[in-house]
Amino acid sequence: MAGNDPSNSAETRRDEQSAVALPRLNWRLLRSFVEVPKSRAWFFRRNRQREQTNRWPALIRQVPAAGAPMSGRKLRFWIVAASAVLVGANLAWALGFQLGQSTEELELKYDVNCTVHASGRVTVNLVIAEQGRIKPIEDVQLTIPSDDGTGHADLVVSLATKEVDGKLRARAHLARDLADRASIRLVTWTDPKTGKPTPLTWYYHLIRIADHINGTGQKEN
């Protein structure tokens, strides 16, 4: 009989085993499809967090811990800042000395031309041909000392200078009573004895304007 055929019973068992194993296979595939989107969602969520972190400035993202060594760029910045402060302090603490040498000893060559106007004012023109042993001249100052005998100055101002044909020129215009007290300083940081710069000391050659008003000056009617 067909029902007692051993071949038919073997096929029937194989069909039953395959029917039992098939649902397991489908469940594994279904579970894999369910888990893949979770992993992908975690991957994209992590990338989104990284993008948001990258939006913060580098200074916020790289905050050094307490006691951490300073970076080379920041160290150079603070060195430059400290140097600027020290240079400014040197200028403020520097001492100025009037030079006692004559123009011949300093190898200076300049001309001061004073024009007295009818209005009672004076125009002073300074032309420096040779800076001599105080080269380079860092500043040309107009000073008006106080008339109370204290030695303080009522006015100290730097004159605008320009170089024309290799000569340094400066000009001032002031009242006659002020011109009688006024002087011009040729300021330098160079020590005329050594010819070397001195960062904590500055020197000046003094030119009294009153000495040139009635001398080489030109009077205007």
URJOKA-V527995 format. One record per backbone hydrogen bond with DSSP energy under -1.0 kcal/mol. NH is the residue of the N-H (numbers start at 1). CO is the residue of the C=O. Records with the same first field share a line. If there is no record, write none. Layout:
NH: CO + CO
This chain:
5: 2
9: 5
10: 6
11: 7
12: 8
13: 9
14: 10
15: 11
16: 12
17: 13
18: 14
19: 15
20: 16
21: 17
22: 18
25: 21
26: 22
27: 23
28: 24
29: 25
30: 26
31: 27
32: 28
33: 29
34: 30
35: 31
36: 32
39: 35
40: 36
41: 37
42: 38
43: 39
44: 40
45: 41
46: 42
47: 43
48: 44
49: 45
50: 46
51: 47
52: 48
53: 49
54: 50
56: 53
61: 57
62: 58
68: 65
75: 71
76: 72
77: 73
78: 74
79: 75
80: 76
81: 77
82: 78
83: 79
84: 80
85: 81
86: 82
87: 83
88: 84
89: 85
90: 86
91: 87
92: 88
93: 89
94: 90
95: 200
97: 202
99: 204
106: 102
108: 103
109: 130
111: 127
113: 125
115: 123
116: 218
117: 121
120: 117
122: 174
123: 115
124: 172
125: 113
126: 170
127: 111
128: 168
129: 109
130: 109
133: 106
134: 131
135: 132
138: 187
139: 187
141: 185
142: 157
143: 183
144: 155
146: 152
154: 144
155: 144
157: 142
159: 140
162: 169
164: 167
167: 164
168: 128
169: 162
170: 126
172: 124
174: 122
176: 120
179: 175
180: 176
182: 178
183: 143
184: 207
185: 141
186: 205
187: 139
188: 203
191: 196
195: 191
198: 189
201: 198
202: 95
203: 188
204: 97
205: 186
207: 184
209: 182
212: 209
218: 114
220: 116
